[in-house]
Amino acid sequence: MRKQKAPMSAESSTDLGALRLTITELVARNAVAMVQQAIDAVKEEGQYQAIKYLFEMVGLYPAGAQGESPVQKSLAWTSCSNWG
């Protein structure tokens, strides 16, 4: 049998704030290791979505460069051009 969830109270929302802070601190402490794992996954397994998300998150991609076509700006183009 499942327990019914209690309605959210002011105390619960305070707990959520503390939980968010705890999670934010945990992510911040492990960010470099997580990024390194994502990079390793791209190199080893071709997990390009993870690295694309990281690039977008930090504002690295998409970047507007003069003289490039939309295809040349894509992560897929960059990835494929590095294979040759």
N, C-alpha and C positions, 0 to 999 in steps of 0.2 A: 504494500500500500504506500502511496505517496503522501507525504505531508503537504498540507496546504500552506502556501506562502502567506506570511503575515503582510498586511498592508504597510506600505512605506510610511514611516513617520519622520519627524524632524531629526530624531536620533539616527535613523538609517541613512539620511542624506549626509549627515556629518560623517558617518562611517564610510560612505562612498568617497567623500573628499579625502579622507585619510588613506583609503585604498588607492585612489588615483595617485596621490603623492608617493606612496610606497612603490607603486608600479613604475612611475616616472623615474624615480631614483634608481630602481633596479635596472631599467632599460638604459639609463645614462651610464651606470657602472659597467654594463656589458656591451655597450654600443660598438666599440672597436672590434671586439671578438665576433660579434654578430655580423658586422660588415665583412670581416675577413672570411667568415664561413660562407657568406653569400658569394663573395668573389671566388673562393675555392670551388663552390658548387658550379659556378659558370665555367670555370676552367675544366673541371673534371666531368661534369654531367650535362653541360649546356643549359643550365637553368637561367636563361636570359631574362625572364620576367622579374626575378628577384633583383637583379642588378639594375634593370631598367627602372624599377620602382625606387631603388636607392638613389639613382641618378636624378630622377624627377623630384624626389623628396628634398634633396640638397640644392636643387636648382641648376644642376649641371646639364641636364637634358630636359626638354629640348632647348638648345641654345641657338639663337639666330646669328648666323654668320653670313656676311655679305658674299655674294657670288656663288653660293651653293644652291643647287636645286633642292626641292623638297625631298627627293629620294636620297640625295647625299647627306641630308640632315638626319635621316632616320637611324635609329640604333641598329636596325637590321643591316643597312648599308655599311655602317662602321664595322660591325661584327664580321660581315662577309669579306670586306676589303682587307681585314687583318689576317685572313686565312691564306692568302696567296703569296 
